[in-house]
């Protein structure tokens, strides 16, 4: 009785072994190396993830091996294949699998050796058949199997080719004989040859004849018929590339050498193969991956590349350029929410840093980030000059807060809902600290919009997308009547934005808001929901004359100092994430009171120096003189006498009337129901 499974390879049914060994000329060692197996039941196919419609038994399960020597999936060849749209599906691929190059295991070590000829064939059995003859072979998953889709859905040449040395290497393209009758097969064969030729490989195409009965013949059929590898190579001819394309790249010429057509398909294919693009589906804005991160202005890059590659302006019209751009856009559409959503991995100059594990990995286009911070991670460096600067310009309790805010700005997150206002007169270091922050994060990662501009400029909000911080020094004291958008930007809400002449889009802001001022603007908002979003940092010291270092910023922003600051910031970030609050914060009530004092010097004067008394009266000159002395003492801006009078009448904490007193003809202008405190309190403004 005939054995069901073969003696030579016990994992295969006898008919399956004969099909591989005799029908495709694959020797026993190559069969075992591939690990072919037969299946009589469906459970194995279920375990491998094949759909119910694919589980037609019996059949051969074919492991697939990648260019890196790792197993990359399975194919299944049922004995009784199904028919889809009048076409027999002889090979079933695992659902969700991507197109990859397959290599017989014994050929993998030879991929990098340019002295060994290499054969590109349609399918695994053909590659194994050639490998059985001692050849180095690569299997394509179909005639177009040298192309696939990148992570964004764009059609590109497979990245697997990067593992294969092609320059000055003898390469053979061996497609089945149906290239004679099916134009798509012939076109795919030529395109693969073109790609290999552009890689400076010495390319030949082996043109297999049909079998004697006129049926299709593949490389395995040819060898199984008793032919040798040398006889197969004897069928090779130099790959014929159109003279026009070969000579002028993307331009087709007639016999007289006159340009007649631009090969847009090849131009688009090359751009998609050589570069990574992504296009936001809401605004059609094209990004390009270069230097370790995704950059804007991808459309301008495409236009420049078209001009560089096709200098003939008569063929490269604006319409043709738009066609190229449009094709790349449609091929690479993606949602903008795909980007900058990995909170705890920093894109630095020397790699991708996990802030939690401190593991540093290489850049990759699969890390969808529009931000690269211009810092180098080195856990051993320090920043002595920046540490000293913090001690000189900040109060001790504000130093850990500053370290934490530097750290928090590194990650695209706004769950800790705080904006920052740096306060103090000029020459106190607040503008220098903001410049250090801007250099630390990278100027391209920061926007520059005033607090008032966020509410009033029509396209301002769009500038915040993809930024780590919005930094604006010396905001004006112009009164703010609307703060609704400010609360949305600091509250994690989805905001709608628009760039000039572009479509609207929505995003969740992650740009932390930083402002500085001598005198903050008055704000028509007196709710704790508003004031709890602020942290005020005071800069109490002045650096003028000899104390001022004109080269300080240059010293603080050296690469080594900023690299050391990164280590401090990471420690601050860790503290902040653990506690979910900054080390030192005033209550919303204290913030509101401080703001009122700074934005309204008369209010502070009335609180600190004056008191109400229904019987009291004081001359206007005396009261205004006391106000001037108070402003000078507290180093806050003065206001004129008339403005002082108007403000006093409207003050919330003063109920006064203008009243004259004195003998007729010598009356003095004064204020009733207010007087100076008998013992003036020295209220410390430095909260």
C-alpha positions, 0 to 999 in steps of 0.5 A, a space after each residue: 500500500 502506498 504511503 500517504 506521506 512521502 518517505 523523503 520529506 515526511 511533512 508532505 503528502 506524496 503527491 505534494 512532494 512529487 509536485 515540488 521535487 519532480 514537477 518544479 525541480 526542487 531538491 530535497 534539501 531546499 524543500 526541507 529548508 523552506 519547511 513546506 508542509 501538507 495539510 489535510 485539515 483546516 485547523 492549521 489554516 485557521 491558526 495561520 489566519 486564513 479566511 474560511 473561503 481560503 481553507 480549501 483542503 488538501 494543499 501545501 502550506 508554504 513558509 515565506 522568508 524575508 531578505 533579513 533571514 526572518 520568516 515573514 508569513 505564509 502562502 497556501 496552495 490548495 489542490 483545488 483552487 477557487 475561481 474569482 472573477 473567472 481567474 483561478 487563484 492558485 496561491 492564497 496570501 494571509 489576510 492583512 499581509 503586505 507584499 515582500 520579497 521572498 528568498 530561499 533560506 540558502 540564498 540569503 547570505 548571498 544577497 550582499 555579494 555582487 560577484 554572485 549573479 541574482 535571479 528575480 522570478 515569479 513565485 516561491 517554487 521558481 526561486 527554490 527551483 533555481 536555488 536547487 541549481 546553486 543559483 541566488 534567487 529572489 521570489 516576487 509575489 506576482 509580476 508587480 511584486 517588486 512594488 508595495 505600499 508604504 505606511 501611508 498607503 503610497 505605492 513604492 519600490 519595496 524597501 527590501 531591495 535595500 538588503 540586496 547589493 545591485 551595483 555592477 551585479 549580474 541580474 536576471 529577470 525571469 518572468 513566465 512565458 505569458 509576457 508574450 500574450 499579456 501586455 501587463 506582464 511584459 510591462 511589469 517585466 520591463 519596469 523591474 528591469 528599469 529599476 534594477 538598471 537605475 541601481 546600476 545593475 547589469 540587467 538581462 531579461 530571460 525570455 522563456 518560450 512557451 511549452 511544446 503544447 503552447 501552455 505557459 512555462 516558468 523557470 521551474 518548468 524549464 528546469 524540470 524538463 531537464 534543462 540546465 541553469 546554463 541553458 536558462 541563462 543562454 536565453 537571456 538578452 540585454 534589457 532593452 530600455 527605451 533610448 529616450 528614457 535611457 538618455 534623457 530620464 523622463 522624456 520620450 523622443 521621436 526618431 529625430 530626437 524631438 521631445 514628444 512626451 513626459 513620462 509622468 508615471 515614471 516620475 511619480 513612481 521615482 519620487 514615491 520610491 526615493 522619498 516619503 510623503 504624507 498628505 493631510 486629508 483635510 487641507 491637502 498639505 503635503 509633508 516630506 520626511 527628511 532629516 529624521 522628521 516630517 517637514 511641511 512644504 512638501 509640495 514645493 519640494 515636489 515642484 523643485 524636484 520636477 524642475 530639476 529632473 525635467 529641465 525641458 520647460 516645454 514639456 514640464 508645464 504647470 498642468 503637468 506639475 500639478 498632475 504629479 503633485 495631485 497623484 502624490 497627494 492622492 496616494 499618500 492621504 492620511 489624517 493629521 491625528 496620526 502625527 505627534 500623538 506619541 507623547 513620551 518619545 522625543 525626536 532629538 538630533 541623535 535619535 528617538 528618546 523614550 523619556 520614561 526608559 531613557 532608551 534611545 532608538 534610531 530615527 524612522 519615517 514610521 515615527 509620525 512626528 512633525 517635530 525634531 528638537 535640536 538637542 543631543 541626549 547625553 546623560 553625562 553632561 551638565 549645564 553650569 552656566 544655565 544653573 547659575 543663571 536660574 539662581 541669579 534671575 529667579 526666586 528659589 521656589 521658582 527654580 524647580 517650576 522652571 525646570 518642570 516647565 522646560 521638561 513639559 514643553 518637550 512633549 506634545 501634551 496639555 493635560 496640565 492646563 497652565 499658561 505662564 506669565 513672566 513678570 518684572 521690569 526690564 533688564 531682569 532676565 525674563 526675555 533672556 529666559 524666554 530666548 533660552 526656552 526658544 533655542 532649547 525647543 527649536 525656533 521652528 517648534 515655537 510660534 510667536 503670537 501675543 495673548 491679544 493676537 490669539 483672540 483677534 488675529 483671524 489666522 493666528 490659531 493655525 500657527 499653533 498646530 505642530 508647535 511645542 510652545 507659543 512664546 511672546 515677549 512683552 505683550 502690550 497692556 491693551 485690555 482683553 475683552 474676550 478670553 474664550 479661545 485662551 481657555 480652549 487652547 489651555 484646556 485641551 479642547 478641539 479648536 478650529 483653525 484656518 491658514 490663509 487661502 487654505 481649508 479649515 482644520 481642527 486640532 487639539 492644541 499642545 503649544 504651551 503658552 508663554 508671555 512676559 510683560 512689565 504691566 499685564 493687560 486688564 482682563 474682563 474675566 473674573 472667574 477662577 476657571 480663568 485664573 487657575 490656568 495661570 502661573 506667574 513667575 516673578 523676576 525680582 532682580 535687575 542687571 544693568 551697567 556692569 552687571 549686564 552680560 551682553 554675551 550671556 544668551 550666546 553662552 547659555 545657548 551653546 550646544 553643550 549647555 542645552 544638552 545639559 539642560 535637557 537632563 535637568 528638564 527630563 528630571 523636572 518632567 518626571 516630577 511633574 508627571 508624577 505629581 500632576 502639578 507644578 512644585 509651586 503654584 499660587 491659588 487662583 485667588 492669589 493669581 487674580 489679586 496679583 494680576 489686579 495689582 500689577 495691571 491696575 496700580 491705582 487699585 494696589 495704591 488704594 489697597 495698601 496706602 488708603 482707607 475709607 472714612 466718611 468724614 475724611 477729605 484730602 487734597 488732590 495734590 496730596 493724594 496724587 503725590 502719595 500715589 507717585 511716591 508709591 509707584 516709585 517705591 514699588 517700581 510700577 508704572 505711573 499714570 497722569 493726574 487726570 487719568 488718576 482722577 478718572 480711575 479713582 472715581 471708577 475704582 472698585 475699592 474706593 468710593 470717593 467724590 470730588 469736593 472743594 474746601 477752604 475759604 472763598 477765593 482760596 478753595 482747594 480741590 480734594 477728595 472726600 471719603 478717603 484718607 491716607 493710612 495713619 501708619 503706612 504698611 509696607 506691603 510686599 508686592 513680591 508675592 
